[in-house]
Amino acid sequence: MAPAAVISPSILSADFANLAPEAKKCIQAGAQWLHVDVMDGHYVHNLTIGPPVVKSLKAAVGTSAVLDCHLMVTEPTEWVDDFAKAGADIFTFQLDAVAPSCLTSETVIPEELEKAKALMKAIKGAGMKAGVCLRPKAAAACVAPLVEAGLVDLILVLTVEPGFGGQAFMPEMVPKIEALRKAYPDMDIEVDGGIKDSTVGAAAKAGANVVVAGSYVFGASDLKAAVSTLQAALDAAAA
């Protein structure tokens, strides 16, 4: 069965002084997930939020939305327990943070692969779904041994360089999405970066069933209409 079409608004673009109301507004508009971008100031040159905010967000939204946490951090293993306790539902890490060989080869070297497997086992052992993120330079083929090991619940494809919101969609990432969907027809494949009304169609047709959008949703004059536009594109691609 094909995976469900999901909209995951990125709270990085929300008004942080009104985070709970903004999150609830997204859910009322039809968003099923909330995308939480966690940056440590080391992996990328930006510093965002951590477990206390996730805990507060979980208290505000409860089970009405999946907390889709994307960790752009140098040591993701150190954060597994904290995010599990805070209420994260999905813990997605940057593959190159633990396996930098994925940036220069389609095959991750054995010791890095074992580190990635151990991390994903820890994530799942803590009660969260395990996601693996590929930045633009990371090869799609690198996730194969992790998928074959039964450790991957979600693959996140970045269609911008990680670090900041509001960047332009990279169309050269479309073949990567297509390759992943062809290889893994039942996998949740998420796309993040420059998603808006003019780019969501390309991502959806390539095979993404989960789309992250920040500035397009939170910067819209009509948030509900923005979410509906994204959902319609996913539904049309799945039809």
Secondary structure, 3 states (H helix, E strand, C coil): CCCCCEEEEEHHHCCHHHHHHHHHHHHHCCCCEEEEEEEECCCCCCECCCHHHHHHHHHHHCCCCEEEEEEECCCHHHHHHHHHHHCCCEEEEEHHHHCHHHHCCCCCCHHHHHHHHHHHHHHHHCCCEEEEEECCCCCHHHHHHHHHCCCCCEEEEECCCCCCCCCCCCHHHHHHHHHHHHHCCCCEEEEECCCCCCCHHHHHHHCCCEEEECHHHHCCCCHHHHHHHHHHHHHHHHC
